[in-house]
Amino acid sequence: MEPIWDLSKIIIPAGIVLYAMFLVVKTMMQKQNEAKIIEMKSKNKEIVLPIRLQAYERMTLFLERISPDQIIKRVSKGEMNVAELQFVLLNDIREEFNHNLSQQVYMSDESWKIIKNAKEELIMLINQSAKELDPEAKSIELVKIIYSQSLDKRIDSIEYGLTFLKNEIQQEF
């Protein structure tokens, strides 16, 4: 019985010391891993932040370019009829959107939905305005209706989108 007691006097303190060392090493390894994760996130942020800013800049430019006054100035020609202007406007909006489609990766889901809604609302506005006119009428008639309807709207989705993007970027800093 005495040899077991002597052996337990040695094994129990050694086990306690071994367990304490295990806890110390485990804690040290966890802190080291956390430090590496923080460092990786910091490096990642250094790389991704400029790309995210560029995405927000490009989508702000997209919204500015598709605003009724800008897009009409850019694509409208006096000799066009309503059907031609409608086609050119819709085509330009879709091309602009497709050109910037990859930017959604760097944006929040909410901001991307707002941008898509602004685009779709403008397309609906153009289509509804064109339905009110004869396709062979002069394009200036379509321009007048688009301007009129965009001014009559209480909530401008493009302006809302621009404001939302600006606020989201300001929260980043």
C-alpha positions in Angstrom: 0.0 0.0 0.0 2.9 2.3 0.8 4.5 2.0 -2.7 1.1 3.0 -4.2 0.9 6.0 -1.9 4.5 7.0 -2.7 3.8 6.6 -6.4 0.6 8.7 -6.2 2.6 11.4 -4.3 4.8 11.7 -7.5 2.1 11.2 -10.2 -0.6 13.6 -8.8 1.7 16.7 -8.7 3.3 15.7 -12.0 -0.2 15.4 -13.5 -1.2 18.8 -12.1 1.9 20.4 -13.5 1.4 18.7 -16.9 -2.2 19.9 -17.0 -1.2 23.5 -16.1 1.4 23.4 -18.8 -1.2 22.1 -21.3 -3.5 25.0 -20.4 -0.6 27.6 -20.8 0.4 26.2 -24.1 -3.2 26.1 -25.3 -3.8 29.7 -24.3 -0.6 30.8 -25.9 -1.5 29.0 -29.2 -5.0 30.6 -29.2 -3.6 34.1 -28.8 -1.0 33.4 -31.5 -3.8 32.3 -33.9 -6.0 35.3 -33.0 -3.0 37.6 -33.7 -2.5 36.0 -37.1 -6.2 36.3 -37.9 -6.2 40.0 -37.0 -3.1 40.5 -39.1 -4.7 38.8 -42.1 -7.9 40.8 -41.7 -5.8 44.0 -41.6 -3.9 43.1 -44.7 -7.1 42.0 -46.4 -8.7 45.3 -45.5 -5.8 47.2 -47.0 -6.3 45.4 -50.3 -10.1 45.3 -50.4 -11.0 48.8 -49.1 -9.7 50.6 -52.2 -11.5 48.1 -54.4 -14.7 48.6 -52.4 -14.3 52.4 -52.7 -13.8 52.1 -56.4 -17.0 49.9 -56.7 -19.0 52.6 -54.8 -17.5 55.3 -57.1 -18.4 53.4 -60.2 -22.0 52.7 -59.0 -22.4 56.4 -58.1 -21.2 57.3 -61.6 -23.6 54.7 -63.0 -26.5 56.3 -61.2 -25.5 59.7 -62.3 -25.1 58.6 -65.9 -28.6 57.0 -66.0 -30.4 59.9 -64.5 -33.0 61.2 -67.0 -31.3 64.5 -67.7 -27.9 63.0 -68.2 -28.8 60.0 -70.3 -31.1 62.0 -72.5 -28.4 64.7 -73.1 -25.9 61.9 -74.0 -27.9 59.8 -76.4 -30.7 61.9 -77.8 -30.5 63.1 -81.3 -33.1 65.5 -82.8 -33.9 63.3 -85.9 -34.9 60.3 -83.8 -38.5 59.1 -83.3 -40.0 57.8 -80.0 -39.3 54.2 -80.8 -35.7 54.8 -81.6 -35.1 57.0 -78.6 -36.7 54.4 -76.3 -34.5 51.7 -77.8 -31.3 53.8 -77.4 -32.2 54.8 -73.9 -33.0 51.3 -72.7 -29.9 49.9 -74.5 -27.6 52.5 -72.9 -29.0 51.8 -69.4 -28.5 48.0 -69.8 -25.0 48.4 -71.2 -24.0 50.7 -68.4 -25.5 48.2 -65.9 -23.9 45.2 -67.4 -20.5 47.0 -67.5 -20.7 47.5 -63.8 -22.3 44.2 -62.8 -19.2 42.8 -61.1 -19.2 45.7 -58.6 -22.0 43.9 -56.6 -19.3 41.7 -55.1 -17.9 44.6 -53.2 -21.2 46.2 -52.1 -23.8 45.4 -49.5 -26.8 43.5 -50.6 -29.0 46.4 -49.7 -27.1 49.0 -51.7 -27.1 46.6 -54.7 -30.9 46.2 -54.5 -31.3 49.9 -54.4 -29.2 50.4 -57.5 -31.1 47.6 -59.3 -34.4 49.2 -58.3 -33.3 52.6 -59.5 -32.4 51.1 -62.9 -35.7 49.1 -63.1 -37.7 52.1 -62.1 -36.1 54.3 -64.8 -36.7 51.5 -67.4 -40.4 51.4 -66.4 -40.6 55.2 -66.6 -39.2 55.2 -70.1 -41.5 52.4 -71.2 -44.6 53.9 -69.7 -43.7 57.3 -71.3 -43.2 55.7 -74.7 -46.6 53.9 -74.5 -48.3 57.2 -74.2 -47.0 58.3 -77.6 -47.1 57.2 -81.2 -43.8 55.3 -82.0 -43.3 57.4 -85.0 -43.7 60.7 -83.1 -40.7 63.0 -82.7 -38.3 62.0 -79.8 -38.7 65.4 -78.2 -42.2 64.4 -77.1 -40.8 61.4 -75.3 -38.2 63.6 -73.7 -40.9 66.0 -72.4 -42.9 63.2 -70.9 -39.9 61.6 -69.2 -38.8 64.9 -67.7 -42.4 65.6 -66.7 -42.9 62.2 -65.0 -39.5 62.3 -63.3 -40.2 65.7 -61.9 -43.7 64.7 -60.7 -42.3 61.7 -58.7 -42.3 62.2 -55.0 -39.4 59.8 -54.4 -36.6 59.8 -56.9 -35.0 56.3 -56.7 -31.8 57.5 -58.4 -31.3 60.3 -55.8 -32.2 57.9 -53.0 -29.6 55.5 -54.4 -26.9 58.2 -54.5 -27.7 59.3 -51.0 -27.7 55.7 -49.7 -24.3 55.0 -51.3 -22.8 58.1 -49.8 -24.1 57.3 -46.4 -22.8 53.7 -46.6 -19.4 54.8 -47.6 -19.3 57.4 -44.8 -20.1 54.6 -42.3 -17.0 52.8 -43.6 -14.8 55.6 -42.4 
